[in-house]
Structure formats: structure tokens, C-alpha cells
Amino acid sequence: MGGMSVKIVFACIAVCGLVAAMPPGKTLAASNGQHDFDFEFGSWNAHVARLAHPLSGSTTWVAYDGTSVVRKIWNGRANYGELEVSGPAGHIEGLSLRLYDPQSGQWKISWANSADGTLGQPMVGGFKDGRGEFYDQESFDGRAIYVRFIFSDLAAKSFRLEQAFSADGGVTWETNWIATFTRTSGHAGS
């Protein structure tokens, strides 16, 4: 057998072994992460608590309530979400764009706020054991910080999203955005 044929045979054995080792009901496509955000497709009631002045020592939180709608693109390998919430501190309209990278097996999440009209640099990460973690480095008040998103408490009718900043290279984190979502009766976008 030629070198290329041997590689093809070993690749087929590896894929067959991976498929055989998967739990019943799972497929190779479903196990590689490209459908990790499928739980979020549809319409949600959103409650957001936001730290008024992150990384300043402030403990003042402001609350917002509204809606979120997440729609799938490319059969779930991408999606976009629209968030609209209001509260005593004002009104937030945001858009999240999430793209699956098949080469790395990771997701990239970008956020845009209608207040500034720019698409931010993407956070990168993925899901493991029902928890999503995403990271990037940004500038905040003229200094470089790390930013972290955590998706948790994933259920059919609810989930939680937290954002935190670190100004010390990831040694400590200050949570500054806590959003809880509960599904509405409709499933728009699914």
C-alpha cells in the first residue's frame, strides 16, 4: 500500500473508532462543538444586572429587563442574537454574532452595541460539561484587560451568562454583567 492509502485507512479507522465510542444518539457533527449554541435558538425574557463602574471598586449595580432573540445561520454553525433591555439606568440594544471555526473547534463571539455602532473583537472559546467559557483581551479605560464570558445553568427553559474583567492578567476576576434568560412560549429562530 502507498503512503497516502495507509493514511486514508488510518484516518477511516480513527473516525470509525470515534463514532463507535460516542454515546447513543450522538453524531460526529454534534460532538465537535458546532451545535453548542443550539440551546439558545428562540425567544427569551432577559434580566440583566450590570456593575455601574467596573474595575473602580464600585459595588453599585443597575438592572435591566427586556428580550433576547437568537437565530441560527448556516445550519447552526453560526448565529446572531438581538438583546434589547431597559431599566432606570437607560436602554441597551445589542447584537451578538457567533461563528464556529471548524479548524479549531472553537467559537468566536463578537458584540455590537447600538450606542457606538461597532463590532467588537471576538471572544474565543467553547463548551465543556455544560459550561461555556470565552476569553479575549481588550482595552478598558486606557489599560489592557482580560474579558471572560461564562454560560452556565443551561436548561431547556433558562440559562445564565456572566461577564467578568481582570486587570491583573487573569489572577482575579470582577464580575460586572449577570444576565439570566427564561424562554418565552414561542421558539422564533429555531
Buried (B, 14 or more C-beta within 10 A) or exposed (E): EEEEEEEEEEEEEEEEEEEEEEEEEEEEEBBBBBBBBEBBBBBBBBBBBBBEEBBEEEEEBEEBEBBBBBBBEEEBBBBBBBBBBEBEEEEBBBBBBBBBBEEEEBBBBBBBBEEEEEEBBBBBBBBEEEEBBBEBEEEBEEEEBBBBBBBEEBEEEEBBBBBBBBBEEEEEBBBBBBBBBEBBEEEEBE
